Amino acid sequence: MATSSSTLPGYIKKLVTSGIIKLEVAERAVQSALADKSSILEWFFRNRLATAQELASAVGFEYGLSVIDIDAIDIRPDVADLLSDDQKERLKLLPLYKYGDSLIVAVADPTCFTNLDDVKFATELRPYSVIVEYDKLQAHLSAGSGFSGSASSSGMSVSTETINQNIALDTQELKKTDDDGEEVEITSFVDKLLAHAINSKVSDIHIEPYEKNLRIRYRVDGILKVIATPPISIASR
């Protein structure tokens, strides 16, 4: 059965509208992935139709989730061990931060969002997703719980890590509260954003409006990195 553009996953449509891949190529690739009973995201990556970074950005944009660099994070062993290596491999996700009764988990493939219920059951914590690049997540999962970030991130201070997890949590809370139609308090979010920027020695902060969300990026050592993607509705506040 032929795949029409209207049935393409939203993040694949984003790749098409961004000019990363042609519509007819995307349609054929989705058909091939479905016929092979493979993950569409993994199929696109394995066949070099889009880079891991392009896929992560498209997924984050489509679902209004933060996109982070998993290699820039020191994952504490006690947090990584909240799920066994077998569970992480099966669920295709990785615990990053524990904050109170909340747990931020790294996900690359949107089909894995349904696995969050399993995380909640296994950990008795409230899981929140952030999007990471597929290949980097696979490297962490393959390395097992002994892996705790890249060498470049090993010196990250506790205060910076705490601020970073608060930003990710606050982004989720901003979206949830806004969806309920209630007044959104963004002062603490902005304070944490600025504090994190100072700790990270950021030269400038970019706040970019899109259709569904804002994209907040830091420039560090001349390179722009996505830090958070809060809902577009907070722009007027």
C-alpha positions in Angstrom: 0.0 0.0 0.0 1.4 3.4 -1.0 2.1 5.9 1.7 0.7 9.4 1.2 2.3 12.5 2.6 -0.7 12.9 5.0 0.2 9.7 6.7 3.9 10.4 7.2 4.9 10.9 10.9 5.0 14.5 11.8 8.7 14.6 12.4 9.3 13.1 8.9 7.1 15.8 7.4 9.4 18.3 9.3 12.4 16.9 7.5 10.6 17.3 4.2 9.5 20.9 4.8 13.0 21.7 6.0 14.4 20.6 2.7 16.5 17.8 4.3 14.8 15.1 2.3 12.5 15.0 -0.7 8.9 14.0 -0.2 9.0 11.0 -2.6 12.2 9.7 -0.9 10.6 10.0 2.5 7.4 8.2 1.4 9.5 5.3 -0.1 11.6 5.1 3.0 8.6 4.9 5.4 7.1 2.2 3.2 10.4 0.2 3.4 10.6 0.6 7.1 7.0 -0.6 7.7 7.5 -3.5 5.3 10.7 -4.4 7.3 8.8 -4.0 10.6 11.6 -1.6 11.6 11.6 1.7 13.4 11.0 4.5 11.0 13.5 6.8 12.8 16.2 4.0 12.9 15.6 3.3 9.2 16.1 6.9 8.2 19.3 7.0 10.3 20.7 3.7 9.1 20.1 4.5 5.5 21.7 8.0 5.9 18.6 9.8 4.9 19.0 12.2 7.8 21.6 12.7 10.5 20.9 11.8 14.1 21.0 15.5 14.9 18.4 16.3 12.2 16.2 13.6 13.4 16.4 14.7 17.0 15.6 18.3 16.1 12.6 17.2 14.1 11.3 14.9 16.8 11.8 17.7 19.4 10.0 20.2 17.3 7.1 17.9 16.5 6.4 16.9 20.2 7.5 20.2 21.8 10.3 18.5 23.8 13.7 19.7 24.8 16.6 18.4 22.7 19.8 17.9 24.6 23.3 16.6 24.0 23.6 13.4 26.1 27.4 13.5 25.8 27.4 16.8 27.7 25.9 15.2 30.8 27.4 13.3 33.7 24.9 10.6 34.5 25.1 9.6 38.2 25.5 5.8 38.7 22.6 5.7 41.1 20.3 7.3 38.6 21.5 5.1 35.7 20.9 2.0 37.9 17.2 2.9 38.5 16.7 0.7 35.4 18.7 -2.5 34.7 20.7 -2.7 31.5 18.2 -5.1 30.1 15.3 -2.7 30.8 17.2 0.2 29.2 17.9 -1.9 26.1 14.3 -3.2 25.9 12.7 0.2 26.5 15.3 2.1 24.4 15.7 4.9 26.9 18.1 6.1 29.5 17.6 7.7 32.9 19.4 11.0 33.1 18.3 12.9 36.2 16.2 12.2 39.3 14.6 15.3 40.9 12.3 14.7 43.8 9.7 12.2 42.5 10.4 13.0 38.9 12.8 11.2 36.5 14.1 12.7 33.2 14.8 10.0 30.6 16.6 10.3 27.3 14.6 9.1 24.3 15.5 9.2 20.6 12.6 7.4 18.9 9.0 8.7 19.5 7.7 5.1 19.3 9.3 4.7 22.7 7.1 7.3 24.4 4.7 4.4 25.2 7.4 2.8 27.3 7.2 5.6 29.9 4.5 3.7 31.7 7.0 0.8 32.2 9.5 3.3 33.6 6.9 4.7 36.1 6.1 1.2 37.2 9.7 0.1 37.6 10.9 3.2 39.4 7.8 4.6 41.1 8.8 8.0 39.7 7.1 10.3 37.2 9.1 10.1 33.9 9.6 13.1 31.6 11.2 12.7 28.2 13.9 14.7 26.6 15.1 14.0 23.1 18.6 12.9 22.3 20.5 11.9 19.2 19.9 8.2 18.2 23.5 7.2 17.7 24.6 8.8 21.0 21.8 7.1 22.9 22.8 3.7 21.3 26.4 4.2 22.4 25.3 4.8 26.0 23.0 1.8 26.0 25.7 -0.4 24.5 28.3 0.8 27.1 26.0 -0.1 30.0 25.6 1.5 33.3 29.3 2.0 33.8 29.3 4.8 31.2 28.7 8.3 32.7 29.1 10.9 30.0 31.9 12.0 27.7 35.4 13.0 28.9 34.6 16.5 28.0 31.7 16.6 30.5 33.4 14.8 33.4 34.2 18.1 35.1 30.6 19.4 35.1 29.8 20.9 38.5 26.9 19.7 40.6 25.3 23.1 40.6 25.3 23.2 36.8 23.8 19.7 36.6 21.1 20.6 39.0 20.2 23.8 37.1 20.2 21.8 33.8 17.7 19.2 35.2 15.5 21.9 36.6 15.3 23.6 33.2 14.2 20.3 31.6 11.6 19.8 34.3 10.4 23.4 34.1 10.0 23.1 30.3 7.7 20.1 30.9 5.7 21.9 33.6 5.3 25.0 31.5 3.8 23.0 28.7 1.5 21.0 31.0 0.3 24.1 32.9 -0.2 26.0 29.7 -2.3 23.2 28.2 -4.6 23.4 31.2 -5.2 27.0 30.5 -3.8 28.2 33.8 -1.4 31.1 34.3 2.2 30.1 33.8 4.9 31.2 36.2 8.1 31.6 34.2 10.2 33.6 36.6 12.0 30.6 38.1 12.5 29.1 34.6 14.2 32.3 33.4 16.3 32.5 36.6 17.5 29.0 36.1 18.2 29.6 32.4 20.4 32.6 33.2 22.2 30.9 36.0 22.9 27.9 33.8 24.2 30.2 31.0 26.6 31.8 33.5 27.8 28.5 34.8 28.3 27.2 31.3 30.3 30.3 30.2 27.8 31.1 27.5 28.6 34.0 25.2 25.0 34.7 24.0 21.5 33.3 24.3 19.2 32.8 21.3 15.4 32.7 21.8 13.8 31.7 18.5 10.0 31.5 18.0 8.5 28.6 15.9 5.0 27.6 15.2 4.6 25.3 18.3 7.4 26.3 20.6 10.3 28.6 21.3 13.8 27.3 20.8 16.4 28.5 23.3 20.0 28.0 22.2 23.3 28.9 23.9 26.5 29.7 22.1 29.5 28.1 23.8 32.9 28.3 22.2 31.3 29.5 19.0 28.9 26.6 18.8 25.1 27.0 19.2 23.4 24.2 21.2 19.7 23.7 21.9 19.0 24.0 25.6 15.1 24.0 25.9 12.0 24.2 23.8 9.2 25.7 25.9 5.7 26.3 24.5 5.3 29.3 22.2 2.5 30.7 24.3 4.9 31.9 27.0 6.5 34.3 24.5 4.0 37.1 25.4 4.6 36.8 29.2 
